[in-house]
Amino acid sequence: MDMQVAVVAEDVQVAAKPRRRTYTAEYKRRILKEADACTAPGGVGALLRREGLYSSHLVMWRRARARGELAALVPKKRGRTPTPVDPRDRKITELERQLAEMTGRAERAEALVDAQKNLAALLGRPGATARS
C-alpha cells in the first residue's frame, strides 16, 4: 500500500523580535478615567480585557498620576542614560592621538638617520661614525 502524506506548509509569520508596547499619555489618561468610572463589579476587569492591559499598568499609571508626574505618563526611553561628552575630554583624546602620531614619526626618523650613518660608516665616508 502506497500512502502519500501531503505536507501543507502553513504561512506563519512571526516577528523576528517582538516590539514593546508603548502607550501615549492621552491613552493612559483616558484608560485611567474609564477605570475610575467603573462602579459595577467586574467593570475594571472587562475594561482591561477589552484593551489588552494588565492590572499592573493601572497601578503604575495611578501612582504616577498621584505623584503629579505628567512626564511619567509618557513612555520612557529604556537603557542607560548617555553621559555628556566633556569638550576637554575630546581635546585630550585628540592631543593624545597627535602625540602618538608625532612620536611614531620621530622614532622612524631616528631609525632612518641611524641607518644612513651606518651605511656611511660602512662605505667609509669621512665624518660618519656608526653608533653601537
C-alpha positions as CSV (number, residue, x, y, z in Angstrom):
1,M,0.0,0.0,0.0
2,D,1.4,3.3,-1.0
3,M,0.4,6.1,1.3
4,Q,1.5,9.5,0.5
5,V,1.2,12.2,3.1
6,A,0.8,15.7,1.8
7,V,2.6,18.2,3.9
8,V,0.9,21.5,3.9
9,A,3.2,24.4,4.9
10,E,1.3,26.9,6.9
11,D,2.1,30.5,6.3
12,V,3.0,31.6,9.8
13,Q,4.6,34.9,10.2
14,V,6.4,35.6,13.4
15,A,8.1,38.8,14.1
16,A,11.9,38.4,14.4
17,K,11.9,40.5,17.5
18,P,8.8,41.4,19.5
19,R,8.2,45.1,19.9
20,R,7.5,46.5,23.4
21,R,4.1,48.1,23.5
22,T,4.1,51.9,24.2
23,Y,1.1,54.0,25.3
24,T,0.6,57.7,24.8
25,A,-0.1,59.9,27.8
26,E,-3.5,60.7,26.3
27,Y,-4.4,57.0,26.1
28,K,-3.2,56.4,29.7
29,R,-5.3,59.3,31.0
30,R,-8.4,58.0,29.1
31,I,-8.0,54.5,30.5
32,L,-7.5,55.8,34.0
33,K,-10.6,57.9,33.6
34,E,-12.6,54.9,32.4
35,A,-11.3,52.7,35.2
36,D,-12.2,55.3,37.8
37,A,-15.7,55.5,36.3
38,C,-16.3,51.7,36.6
39,T,-18.6,51.1,39.6
40,A,-20.1,47.7,38.7
41,P,-18.3,44.6,39.9
42,G,-16.0,43.3,37.2
43,G,-16.1,46.5,35.2
44,V,-12.4,47.2,35.6
45,G,-11.6,43.6,34.6
46,A,-13.7,43.9,31.5
47,L,-12.0,47.2,30.6
48,L,-8.6,45.6,31.0
49,R,-9.6,42.6,28.9
50,R,-11.1,44.8,26.2
51,E,-7.9,46.9,26.0
52,G,-5.5,44.0,26.4
53,L,-3.9,45.5,29.5
54,Y,-2.7,44.2,32.8
55,S,-3.8,45.4,36.2
56,S,-0.1,46.4,36.9
57,H,-0.5,49.0,34.1
58,L,-3.3,50.7,36.1
59,V,-1.3,50.5,39.3
60,M,1.8,52.2,37.8
61,W,-0.2,54.8,35.9
62,R,-2.3,55.7,39.0
63,R,0.9,56.0,41.2
64,A,2.4,58.3,38.6
65,R,-0.8,60.4,38.4
66,A,-0.9,60.6,42.2
67,R,2.7,61.9,42.3
68,G,1.7,64.5,39.8
69,E,4.3,63.4,37.3
70,L,2.9,64.1,34.0
71,A,6.2,63.1,32.4
72,A,5.7,59.7,34.0
73,L,2.6,59.2,31.8
74,V,4.8,59.3,28.7
75,P,6.7,56.2,27.7
76,K,10.3,56.3,29.0
77,K,13.3,55.5,26.9
78,R,14.9,52.3,28.1
79,G,18.5,51.8,28.8
80,R,21.4,53.7,30.2
81,T,21.3,57.5,30.1
82,P,24.1,58.7,27.9
83,T,26.8,60.7,29.7
84,P,27.5,64.0,28.1
85,V,30.9,64.2,26.5
86,D,33.1,66.9,28.1
87,P,34.8,69.1,25.4
88,R,38.0,68.8,27.5
89,D,38.0,65.0,27.3
90,R,37.5,65.3,23.5
91,K,40.5,67.7,23.3
92,I,42.7,65.4,25.5
93,T,41.9,62.4,23.2
94,E,42.8,64.4,20.1
95,L,46.1,65.6,21.7
96,E,47.0,62.1,22.8
97,R,46.4,60.9,19.2
98,Q,48.5,63.7,17.8
99,L,51.3,62.9,20.3
100,A,51.3,59.2,19.4
101,E,51.5,60.1,15.7
102,M,54.4,62.5,16.2
103,T,56.2,60.1,18.5
104,G,56.0,57.4,15.8
105,R,57.2,59.8,13.2
106,A,60.2,60.8,15.3
107,E,61.1,57.2,16.0
108,R,61.0,56.4,12.3
109,A,63.1,59.5,11.5
110,E,65.7,58.5,14.1
111,A,65.9,54.9,12.7
112,L,66.4,56.3,9.2
113,V,69.2,58.7,10.4
114,D,70.9,55.7,12.2
115,A,70.6,53.6,9.1
116,Q,72.2,56.4,7.0
117,K,75.0,56.8,9.5
118,N,75.7,53.1,9.5
119,L,75.7,53.0,5.7
120,A,78.1,55.9,5.5
121,A,80.4,54.3,8.0
122,L,80.4,51.0,6.0
123,L,81.2,52.9,2.8
124,G,84.0,54.7,4.6
125,R,82.7,58.2,4.1
126,P,84.6,60.8,6.1
127,G,82.8,62.3,9.2
128,A,80.4,59.4,9.6
129,T,80.6,57.4,12.8
130,A,78.4,54.3,13.4
131,R,76.6,54.1,16.7
132,S,76.6,50.9,18.6
